[in-house]
Amino acid sequence: MTPSTPVSVPLVTRPLGLWGSLKHARRNLLEIIPEIATRQPIVSGRTGIRWHMVMDPESIRRILKEKVDDYPKSNTTKAILRPAIGDSLFIAEGAHWHWQRRVAAPVFSHRNIAALGPVMTAAAERASARLEAQTGRAADLHHEMVTATFEVISDVTLSGGQAFDRDDMHRAINSYISETAKVSLFDLLGLPDWVPRLNRMFTQRSMGDMKSVADAAIEARRAAPHAGVPDLLDLLLTGQDPKTSRRMNTEELRDNLLTFIVAGHETTALTLAWALYLCAFDAGVQTRARAEARAVLGDRAACAEDLSALPYIRQIVDEALRLYPPAAFLSRTAQKPDRLCGRDVRPGETVMLPIYALHRHHLLWADPDRFDPDRFSDPKAIDRYAYLPFGDGPRVCIGASFAIQEAVIILATLLARFRFTPVPGRAPKPVLILTLRPEGGVWLNVEPAH
């Protein structure tokens, strides 16, 4: 490994077959991506059902934007997520998705996201205090970032989270992602989701408990609205579809609230953990970022108003999202006949967008495995559909600006105050189950910045 190439996953160079695909997919979904997918616009095959991996930006535009209704989320994706988040905004289709999106979109307006900035700043201060107590030794920055972002999401969804036990909630989420999201043989064979998957039956109790807690919090908020800056639950409770005046009932509120809680903290925690790993990996990048952060912040923590003055910190976040996208593998099911890259796609076939391979594609990125935040010094120079950490089209991640704001605030605050160096022999391994996690944690030495 050279100093310019951080950890990556060796992609497969031979056909795996059904059982090999199952073994690799359950261990690490990235391991089923063929290496040729980083050099070709499309790769097709059959593992039970016929599939296509698409890395061509124009074809991806067609799938995510122009023909979005013809390529809904795959049945496997829905089967994995529905037990936890119901028919929420993330997996709903058609009219049911449209009206929920119209209700939720104003919740994530720039004004509302900026108003939640103080919550992120406070979480950055608490994370800094925890790391202060660990200076002079190694710390698991993935664990620390999970703690920080879960504080943020519980504060901005339920105003402090007094209505639930944060540790219990996080354990339920972690169990769900670790076990329930693993691919089963039935998924590869294309069996309908009403056929039971044993690994998705074991976490039903914890999911039920989580839903009960959320339901109780919603009803309590209806009975006694809280004062102060409206949080996401307040905004959802008062939101209505501008076309139909429909409001979300308790079940719909709960499913969307849990979507924001599960996705909102997990993806940002991973972005921060990988960004800190990369900064420790490249001391020059870290030094430059620290100089920018200190020039803007001095001794204080970052806030939402600082974002425009922290362009290099933002570039580091963007490059971390390129190398280690939390949602590194998207899957769709074709509903109508189509042609992608000159290849026939038939109804019922699986169309996969391996974002991990797209972001490391040799036809789209120069020296794609190298860590280089300066790639993003001019975002307009990057093909919009070559870089998709939040998806795109009508179903682009509704919380993207929330995640970026939070990541820049916390990263800038920590880099201004601490110096991070790698722990020899403890490099993280990128492992994709539902999200792209650093197996083994992100262990870094923590020292005060001088």
N, C-alpha and C positions, 0 to 999 in steps of 0.2 A: 504494500500500500504506500503510495506516495503522499507527501504532505498536502497535495491538492485534491485528494479523493477521500472523502469521509465514507463511513460505512454504507454498504449497499447490500442488496440481496442477489446472489448469483441466479440468473434466470435459466430456465430449463432449455437444454439443447437437444432433446430427443423426445419423441412421443411418450406420454406417460400411460395411456390406456385408462380404462375406467377405474380400476382399483388404485393405480398409481396416482391418478388425479384426486381421488377421494382422500388418500393418505396425505398427500401434499396440501390439499385445500384445507383439511382440518387442522393441520399443523401451522400453515402459513399460506394464505391465499395467493401471495405474491409468487410462490413457488410454482404455480401452474402457468405463469406467463412465459411464453417462449421467448428466448433471447432475440429471435428474429423480429419480434414485435417492436423492438427499439430501432428497426431499420427498414420496415415495410409499412405501407399504409393500411393493410388489412391482412389478417391471418384467420383462416377458417378451419374447422375440424368437426369431429363428432365424438361426443362422450355421452352416450345415451341419447341425447338430442343434439341436433346440429347447432353449432355456435359460430359467431364471427367476432373477432376482436378488431376494433376500429381505432386507428391512430391518425387518420387523415382529417385535418382541421375542417375542410369543406363538408365532408361526410358527417362529422360530429355536429357541425352547425345544422345540418339537415335533421339529424336525430333529435337534438335538444331544442331547436328553435322552429325550423320550418315545418317539420312533420311530427311535432311533439306528441300529438294525440295518437299517432300511429305507433309510437314507441313508449308505452307506459312502463313504469317500473316493473321489473320481472316478478313473477309469482314467488320466486324464492325470497327476494327482498321483502315482499309484503308478508310472507309467512314468518320471516324472522322478526320483523318489527311490529306487526299488528298486535301480538299479545301484550306488548309494553305500551304502545302509544296509540292503539286503536286505529280508527279511520281518520287520523288527524291530517293536518296540512301536508305532512311529509310524504304520506303514501296515498292519500285520497286521489281520485281521478275525476275527470269530467266536471259536471256542474257542482258536485259536492266540493271539489277542490277549489273551483273558481270563487264560490261565495266565501269560503274560509279565507282565501288569499285576500279578498277585498276587505274583509274585517281586520285581518292581521297586518296588512301592509302599513297603515298609518301608525300602528304601534311601534314600528321600527323606522320611523321617520328620523331624519338627521337631528331634528330638535329634541326628540324624545331620547335618542341614544346619547346625545351630548349631555342631557340633563342627568343621565345615570353615571356620568364620569366620576363624580365624587365617590361613588361606591367602589369603582375600580381603583382610584387613588388610595382609598383607605385599605383595600386589600393588598396593594403594592407595599404600603407601609408595614402592614402586619407580616407579609412575606419577608420583607427586609429585616424586621426584628427577629424572626425565626432564624434567618441565615446569620445574623449577627451573633447569635448564640452558638453557631456551628463553625465560626471562623477558625482556621488553623487545622481543620480536618475535612474529611470527605463527607458530602451530603448527597442524597438522592434527589436531584432537582426535578425529576418527574413527579415524585411524591409531593414535593413542595409546590409544584405548579398545579397539581390536582387539588391540593388543599386551597390554594389561592383562588383558583377559578370556580371552585364549588362554593366558596364564600361569596363570590360575586354573584353567581347565578341564583343562589338562595336569597341573597339580599335584594336582587332586582326583580325576582319573581314573587317572593313572599315577604318582602320587607323585613329581612333579618332572619327569617326561617324559624321563628319561635314556635311555629305550629308543628314542627317535625324535628326529629333527631337527625342531624346532618350525617353522622357516622352510619346510622342504620340505612338512610337513604342512599348514601354512596356505596355501601356494601351491596345493596340490592341491585344498583345499576351495574356495578363491577361484575357481579355474578352473572347478570344477564348477558353482558357483552362477552364475557370470557367463555361461557358455555353455550348459551342459547343460540348465539349467532354462528356457530360452527356449521359448515356445510354438511349435509347428510347424503347418504347414498340415494335416498328418494329424491333429493333435490337434483342430483346429477342425472337421474333417470327421467326427470320431468314429471313425476307423479304429482297429482293435485295436493294443495296444502291441507285438505281435510284428512289426508292420510297421516296419522300421528307420527311425529318425530320425537323419539324418546328424550333426546337431549333438550327439547323445548318444553317438556312436561315437568322437569324437576324444579324449575324456578317460578312456577305459577304462583306459589304461595307468597314469595317475596314480592312479585309483581302486584299481586292482589293487595298486599299490605301497603305498598307504595301508592296505589290508586286510592285506597281508603284514606290515607293521610292527605292526599291532594284534594279529594272530595270534601273532607272536613275543613280544610283551609279555605276552599272556595265558599262554602256555606257560611263560615265564620266571617269572611270578608263581606259577603252580602249583608249579613246582619249588622256588622259594625265596620264601616269603611274606615281606613286609617288616614291620618292627616299627613301632610308633607308632600314631597314630590311623588307623583303617581308612579307606581311600579308596573311591571308588565301585567300582573293580574288585574290591577285597577283598569289599565288601558283596555284589556280584553273584555272585562266585565261591562265597560261602557261602550265598547265598539259595536257597530252594527253595519250590515251590508248596505252600502249606499243605493244599491239597486232594488233591494227587496225589504229593507229595514229589519231583516232577520238578525237576531242576536244568538250567540252561542248558549246552549243549555249547559248544565253542570258537566255532563259527560264529555261534550265537545270542548269545553274549557279545560277540563282535566287532561284530556288526551293531548291537547296542544301545549298546555303548561308542562306536562311531562316531556314532550318533544323538546321544548326549549331547555328544560333542565338537563336532560340526558345529552342532547347534542351541544348545548351551549357551553357546558363546562368541559366536556371530554375533548372536543376538537381544539379549543383554545389552549387547554393544558398541554396537549400534544404539540401544538405549534410552538409554545414557549419552551417546552422541554427540549425539542429538537433544535430550536434556535440557540439555546444556551449551550447545547452540545457543540454546535457548529462554531460558536464564538470561542469556546475553549479549544476547539480543534485548530482554529486559525487565530493566533495571537495578534496578527496585524489587523485583522478585521475587528477584533475585540477592542484593541487600543483606539482605533479610529472611531468606533461607535461610542466608546466611553468619553472621548474628547467632545463629541457632538452633544452627548447627554449632559455632561457637566457644564458645557458652555450655556446650555439652555436652562438647566435646572438649578445649578448651584448645589445647595444642600437639601432642597425640597424634593418631594416625590413629583412625578409627572402628573399632568391632568389633561383633560380632553382638549383644552385650548392650546396645548403644546404640540399637537400632532403635526401641524404644517411646518413646524420648526425642527422636526426630527426626521428628515427624509432618509438618512442612511439607516436609522433604526428600522424604518418601514421597509427599506430594501432588504434588510436581513430577514425580516418576517416573511416577505414575499419569496425570497430564495429558500427559506426553510420550508415554506408551503410547496415550493416546486420539488425539492428533493424528497420531502417526506409528507406528501399530502394526507391529511387525516382520512379523508374519503378517497382512498387510493384505487377504488375499483367500483365502477358503476355498472349496473346490469339492467337491460331492458328486454321486453318480449315484443317482437314484431307482430303487428296486427294485420298488416296488409302487404301484398307483394311489393318489393322495392328493389332498387339496384344501388349498391354502395361500392364505390371504386370499381365499377364495371362487373361486380359480382351479384348474382341473384340472391335476394333474401326473401324467404317464404314466411307466411304467417305461422306463428308458433315457435319460430327459431329464436334463440337467445342472441342478443347483440350486446356485447360487452365493451365498455370503455375503460381500459386499464390505465387510469390516470397516471399511475406510477411509471408505466412505460411511455406514455405520451410526454410526460415531463422530462424524460431522459432519452428522447428520440434523437437519433443522430442526424436526421434530415431537418430537424426543427431547432436544435440547440447546438451551439459550438461547445465541444468538450463537455458533453451533458452531465457527466458524473462529478464534475468539479464544482466546488463551492465558490460562488462568485456573486456577491450581492450587487455588483455594478451592472449585472445584466438588466437590472430594473431601474437604472438611472434614467432611462427614457421608456416608460411603459408603452408608449404609442408604437415603439419599434417592434413589439412582440405581437405575434399573431394571436388575436383574441381567443381562438379555439385551439391554440397550442398550450394554453395555460389555464387550467380549470380547477383551482382548488375549491371553488364554491359552486361548480357547475355553471350553467348559463341558460339563456332562454327564459321563458315564462316561469320556470321552476327553479331559477337561480336561488341559492340559499338566502332566505329572507333575513338572516342574522349576520350576513357577511360584514357589514360595517360595524356592528356591535363587536364581533370577534377581533377585527383589525384594531379598533380603538383600544380594546382591553389589552391585546397583546403588546401594542406599542407602549402603552402606559406602564405596564409591569416590566417589560424588558428594559426600557430606558431607565427606570428607577433602579433596577438591580445592577445594570452595567455601570451606572454612575457611581455605585457604592462598593462594588465587589469586583475582585478579579477571579476568574474561573480557569482552572487548568485541568487537563484530563487526569484520571486515575489510571496508571498503567495496568493493562490487562483487563480493564472493565469497560470496554467499548460496548455501547448498546447494540442490540440486533433488531433491525426493523421487522416486525411481525404483524401481518394483517389478518385479523379475524373479522371484526366489523369496522374497526378503525386501525390506523397504522401506529401501533404502540412500540416503545423501546423495551424489548424484552430484557429483563435484568435491571431495569431502571437506567437513569442517566446520572452516574456517579461522577461528581466533579469535586476537586479541591476548592475550598472557598477561602479567600483571603481578602482583607480590606484593600480597597483600591487606593493607591498612593499617587 
